[in-house]
Amino acid sequence: MANRFLCSQLCSRGKIGLPAARLQTAPAGSQMKKQIWIGLVVLALASSLAAFYGYEKWSARTSPTRGALLAMMPSDASAVFFVDFAELRAAPFIAQLLAWAPKPQADPDYAQFMKDTGFDYERDLDRIGIAIFKNERHPTFLAVAEGRFDKLKISTYALKNGRSAMLEQKPLFVIPFNDNSEALSLLIARDDQFIITNDTFALDKLHNVMHSDASRREWHPQFERLAGTSIFAVIRQDAAAGSALAAQTPGGLRSPQLSGLLDQLQWITIAGKPENDHLRIVMEGECSAEIITRQLADLLNGVLVLAEAGLNDAKTRQQLDPAVRAAYLELLGTADVSKIDRGDTKSVRLTFEITPAFLESAHSLTPASPSPAPSKPLPGNAASARKGHT
């Protein structure tokens, strides 16, 4: 799956050094292929981390199970991702999305993993929380996953490909790859919960957070506001989201102004909630300076104005399929930019909806690289040109 490539990029850089005093290792099993354990890590990062995220106070409260999992996220993480697979499986929109999405070619190694362990993340994984840590040398992650799996089969499979150890009386498996220069650690915490990381010291973070309230005080308000969302990301200022966005954006589409404003936000939250046959996306940026949120709201309104003007351009009408153009206009029609005052903090919120019509329009699109073009300044009155927005 496409997710495996993302997992490989995230996981293939972390080097693990296990403190010998804490581990009683068993003889190593046969060497495993990297792709097999990327298939295992896909449990942690599946469902397109970069896709559907946002922020909104929906009516549902955080369930005890969900709250306990999120409470395990270390306080020094730069970003936290959460996916409730059990909720997503029951959503009509997700069923349509899966039916629409192209079916990837089955990976032989992952197919063998499913055969040996009986675990299929699409069926057996219920929820997952992933903490990402900013690191100058390489990115590291810690994922806590819950679902249904056979502990004995997982352990047997891991022993054939790595080595075993005990960590606080819980079974830990260290699985090397990349010619033994890198490794993943798999800790079976409960009969329905396991933890995967590419940095053993992240397990120390996990132990510490379970005995401290610091993580809850810092992250809990963000998680509470996202109660009811099936999938979300919470990103802190130290993640430098604006700089990261600029580094990944083609030159002709970069906006230094947008990148600079994003880097000044204290929190960015992005979440998605399926509602019947559509997906509601809510993105929010929060900081203490009202001028930053005002400038960001004006910039986003300007982008929406320019996008709508571009779709109504005569040349675009001739070149773009009418159904595709209508779907984009429908998407823009659901978009809304607003500002929120919470007293000590100010926020700007962008919401929009992805509909079946928009998904269908993607069938008609042929991916193409945009031609670099000089960045044009947004019109000074762009925000006022868009009616009905704060």
ZIRALIN-V180607 format. One record per pair of residues at least 6 apart in sequence whose C-alpha atoms are under 7 Angstrom apart, sorted by sequence separation. I is the first residue (numbers start at 0). J is the second residue. If there is no record, write none. Layout:
# ZIRALIN-V180607
I | J
I | J
This chain:
# ZIRALIN-V180607
87 | 93
113 | 119
132 | 138
164 | 170
165 | 171
175 | 181
176 | 182
187 | 193
188 | 194
208 | 214
272 | 278
273 | 279
309 | 315
310 | 316
339 | 345
340 | 346
132 | 139
164 | 171
175 | 182
186 | 193
187 | 194
271 | 278
272 | 279
339 | 346
131 | 139
132 | 140
163 | 171
164 | 172
174 | 182
175 | 183
185 | 193
186 | 194
245 | 253
271 | 279
272 | 280
338 | 346
339 | 347
131 | 140
163 | 172
173 | 182
174 | 183
185 | 194
186 | 195
271 | 280
338 | 347
130 | 140
131 | 141
162 | 172
163 | 173
173 | 183
174 | 184
185 | 195
270 | 280
271 | 281
337 | 347
338 | 348
129 | 140
130 | 141
161 | 172
162 | 173
173 | 184
184 | 195
185 | 196
270 | 281
337 | 348
129 | 141
130 | 142
161 | 173
162 | 174
172 | 184
173 | 185
183 | 195
184 | 196
269 | 281
270 | 282
336 | 348
337 | 349
129 | 142
161 | 174
171 | 184
172 | 185
183 | 196
184 | 197
245 | 258
269 | 282
336 | 349
128 | 142
129 | 143
160 | 174
161 | 175
171 | 185
172 | 186
183 | 197
244 | 258
268 | 282
269 | 283
310 | 324
335 | 349
336 | 350
127 | 142
128 | 143
157 | 172
171 | 186
182 | 197
184 | 199
268 | 283
334 | 349
335 | 350
127 | 143
128 | 144
170 | 186
171 | 187
242 | 258
267 | 283
268 | 284
334 | 350
335 | 351
127 | 144
170 | 187
241 | 258
267 | 284
334 | 351
126 | 144
127 | 145
169 | 187
241 | 259
266 | 284
267 | 285
333 | 351
126 | 145
169 | 188
266 | 285
333 | 352
125 | 145
126 | 146
241 | 261
242 | 262
264 | 284
265 | 285
266 | 286
124 | 145
125 | 146
240 | 261
241 | 262
264 | 285
265 | 286
307 | 328
330 | 351
124 | 146
240 | 262
264 | 286
330 | 352
123 | 146
124 | 147
239 | 262
330 | 353
123 | 147
236 | 262
236 | 264
236 | 265
7 | 37
118 | 148
235 | 265
236 | 266
326 | 356
327 | 357
6 | 37
235 | 266
260 | 291
326 | 357
234 | 266
235 | 267
116 | 149
234 | 267
3 | 37
6 | 40
233 | 267
234 | 268
326 | 360
3 | 38
6 | 41
233 | 268
260 | 295
116 | 152
232 | 268
233 | 269
300 | 336
116 | 153
232 | 269
323 | 360
3 | 41
6 | 44
231 | 269
232 | 270
322 | 360
2 | 41
231 | 270
84 | 124
85 | 125
116 | 156
150 | 190
230 | 270
231 | 271
296 | 336
84 | 125
85 | 126
115 | 156
230 | 271
2 | 44
83 | 125
84 | 126
228 | 270
229 | 271
230 | 272
2 | 45
83 | 126
148 | 191
228 | 271
229 | 272
2 | 46
82 | 126
83 | 127
147 | 191
228 | 272
2 | 47
82 | 127
146 | 191
81 | 127
82 | 128
145 | 191
146 | 192
81 | 128
145 | 192
80 | 128
81 | 129
144 | 192
145 | 193
79 | 128
80 | 129
144 | 193
79 | 129
80 | 130
143 | 193
144 | 194
79 | 130
143 | 194
296 | 347
337 | 388
338 | 389
78 | 130
79 | 131
142 | 194
143 | 195
336 | 388
337 | 389
78 | 131
142 | 195
292 | 345
335 | 388
336 | 389
76 | 130
77 | 131
141 | 195
142 | 196
292 | 346
76 | 131
77 | 132
141 | 196
292 | 347
76 | 132
77 | 133
140 | 196
287 | 343
289 | 345
140 | 197
287 | 344
288 | 345
72 | 130
139 | 197
286 | 344
287 | 345
69 | 128
139 | 198
285 | 344
286 | 345
68 | 128
141 | 201
285 | 345
286 | 346
285 | 346
284 | 346
285 | 347
283 | 346
284 | 347
283 | 347
284 | 348
283 | 348
282 | 348
283 | 349
282 | 349
281 | 349
282 | 350
281 | 350
280 | 350
281 | 351
38 | 109
280 | 351
279 | 351
280 | 352
35 | 108
279 | 352
34 | 108
35 | 109
278 | 352
279 | 353
277 | 352
278 | 353
277 | 353
278 | 354
301 | 377
35 | 112
277 | 354
304 | 381
42 | 120
276 | 354
277 | 355
276 | 355
301 | 381
300 | 381
301 | 382
304 | 385
300 | 382
43 | 127
297 | 382
300 | 385
43 | 142
43 | 144
0 | 103
133 | 238
251 | 370
251 | 371
250 | 371
251 | 372
251 | 373
251 | 374
13 | 137
12 | 137
13 | 138
13 | 139
9 | 138
31 | 160
28 | 158
29 | 159
30 | 160
28 | 159
29 | 160
30 | 161
73 | 204
28 | 160
29 | 161
73 | 205
28 | 161
27 | 161
28 | 162
71 | 205
27 | 162
73 | 208
26 | 162
25 | 162
71 | 208
24 | 162
25 | 163
71 | 209
24 | 163
25 | 164
74 | 213
24 | 164
74 | 214
23 | 164
73 | 214
22 | 164
23 | 165
87 | 229
22 | 165
33 | 176
74 | 217
86 | 229
22 | 166
32 | 176
33 | 177
21 | 166
31 | 176
70 | 215
83 | 229
82 | 229
83 | 230
82 | 230
81 | 230
82 | 231
81 | 231
80 | 231
81 | 232
80 | 232
79 | 232
80 | 233
79 | 233
78 | 233
79 | 234
78 | 234
77 | 234
78 | 235
77 | 235
77 | 237
77 | 238
61 | 223
61 | 226
14 | 180
15 | 181
60 | 226
61 | 227
14 | 181
15 | 182
59 | 226
60 | 227
13 | 181
14 | 182
56 | 224
59 | 227
55 | 224
56 | 225
57 | 226
58 | 227
55 | 225
56 | 226
57 | 227
54 | 225
52 | 230
53 | 231
51 | 230
52 | 231
53 | 232
52 | 232
92 | 273
15 | 197
17 | 199
14 | 197
15 | 198
16 | 199
90 | 273
92 | 275
13 | 197
14 | 198
15 | 199
91 | 275
92 | 276
13 | 198
90 | 275
91 | 276
92 | 277
92 | 278
10 | 197
54 | 268
53 | 268
54 | 269
53 | 269
54 | 270
52 | 269
53 | 270
52 | 270
53 | 271
51 | 270
52 | 271
51 | 271
55 | 281
53 | 280
54 | 281
52 | 280
53 | 281
54 | 282
51 | 280
53 | 282
54 | 283
